[in-house]
Amino acid sequence: QSEPPKLVDCHVHHNGDNAFLEKLVVKLDSVQGAALLITELKDLPSVTAFMKAHPGRLMGLGQVQLDSPGVLAAIDRFHAAGFRGLGELTGPHYNYDDRRYWPIYERAEKYRMILLFHTGIVNRIHPEIPTDVSSDRMRPSTLDLIARRFPNLTIIGAHLGNPDYAWAGEIARWNPNLYFDLSGS
């Protein structure tokens, strides 16, 4: 892209439909914008081809599960495909800043990737189904240690930590590599 975009949407979930991507690019073209597109591994080939056909409009964020045994290999695959980051990271079994996740952050930092973390409250589409999801493990304050320990990572906390806006604002104030988006709820 010859000039920087005028608008960047850092939090767009791909729904697996190429028609969605076509509409998204038309909208981005109309506002001279770009988007970070959250993509599942199963959609990697089609999204990679689409991004190459529309340079400067879409940058890939690979969706990975922090607790998956194959997470490092998935990060390598997304990086090899030209994806700029990982996200939206959500549903961890431990707090985001737990040292068990540090090899993941080290790999992302090595590749100079952006990390988009879900922060705050998580919706419950099917409350009748038991899940192992805790909003407490995704507090915005857990990003503080990550930002300090991995200064070459660019970190985005989604949803401004809803409802912990004050914590999100203060830790962003002290960490120059940490940002928050205002999307969602």
QUIBEL-V761251 format. One record per residue. N is the residue number from 1. OMEGA is omega in radians with two decimals (none if undefined). Layout:
BEGIN
n & omega
N & OMEGA
N & OMEGA
END
This chain:
BEGIN
n & omega
1 & -3.04
2 & 3.08
3 & -3.10
4 & 3.11
5 & 3.10
6 & -3.12
7 & 3.07
8 & 3.02
9 & -3.03
10 & -3.01
11 & 3.11
12 & 3.11
13 & 3.05
14 & -3.11
15 & 3.12
16 & -3.06
17 & 3.12
18 & 3.08
19 & 3.07
20 & -3.14
21 & 3.12
22 & 3.13
23 & 3.14
24 & -3.13
25 & 3.08
26 & 3.12
27 & 3.14
28 & 3.09
29 & -3.07
30 & -3.12
31 & -3.08
32 & -3.05
33 & 3.07
34 & 3.14
35 & 2.95
36 & -2.99
37 & -3.14
38 & -2.95
39 & 3.05
40 & -3.12
41 & -3.12
42 & -3.13
43 & -3.06
44 & -3.10
45 & -3.09
46 & -3.14
47 & 3.11
48 & 3.11
49 & 3.14
50 & 3.13
51 & 3.12
52 & 3.13
53 & -3.11
54 & -3.07
55 & 3.09
56 & -3.14
57 & -3.08
58 & 3.02
59 & -3.02
60 & 2.92
61 & -3.13
62 & 3.13
63 & 3.12
64 & 3.04
65 & -3.07
66 & -3.06
67 & 3.12
68 & 3.12
69 & -3.12
70 & -3.02
71 & -3.12
72 & 3.09
73 & 3.10
74 & 3.10
75 & 3.11
76 & 3.14
77 & 3.12
78 & 3.13
79 & -3.14
80 & 3.13
81 & 3.11
82 & 3.13
83 & -3.05
84 & -3.10
85 & -3.12
86 & 3.09
87 & -0.23
88 & 3.13
89 & -3.08
90 & 3.04
91 & -3.14
92 & 3.06
93 & -3.14
94 & 3.06
95 & -3.14
96 & -3.07
97 & 3.10
98 & -3.08
99 & 3.08
100 & -3.13
101 & -3.06
102 & 3.08
103 & 3.09
104 & -3.13
105 & 3.08
106 & 3.13
107 & 3.12
108 & 3.12
109 & 3.10
110 & -3.13
111 & -3.12
112 & -3.11
113 & 2.98
114 & 3.03
115 & 3.07
116 & -3.13
117 & 2.91
118 & 3.04
119 & 3.07
120 & -3.05
121 & 3.09
122 & 3.13
123 & 3.11
124 & -3.12
125 & -3.14
126 & -3.08
127 & 3.13
128 & -3.12
129 & 3.12
130 & 3.09
131 & 3.07
132 & -3.13
133 & 3.13
134 & 3.07
135 & -3.13
136 & 3.14
137 & -3.09
138 & 3.11
139 & 3.11
140 & -3.13
141 & 3.12
142 & 3.12
143 & -3.10
144 & 3.14
145 & 3.14
146 & -3.14
147 & -3.13
148 & -3.08
149 & -3.10
150 & -3.01
151 & 3.12
152 & 3.02
153 & 2.92
154 & -3.04
155 & 3.05
156 & 3.02
157 & -3.11
158 & 2.96
159 & -3.13
160 & 3.07
161 & -3.05
162 & 0.18
163 & -3.07
164 & -3.06
165 & -3.11
166 & 3.09
167 & -3.14
168 & -3.13
169 & -3.10
170 & -3.14
171 & 3.04
172 & 3.13
173 & -3.05
174 & -3.11
175 & -3.07
176 & 3.12
177 & -3.10
178 & 3.14
179 & 3.05
180 & 3.01
181 & -3.08
182 & -3.06
183 & 2.90
184 & -2.88
185 & none
END
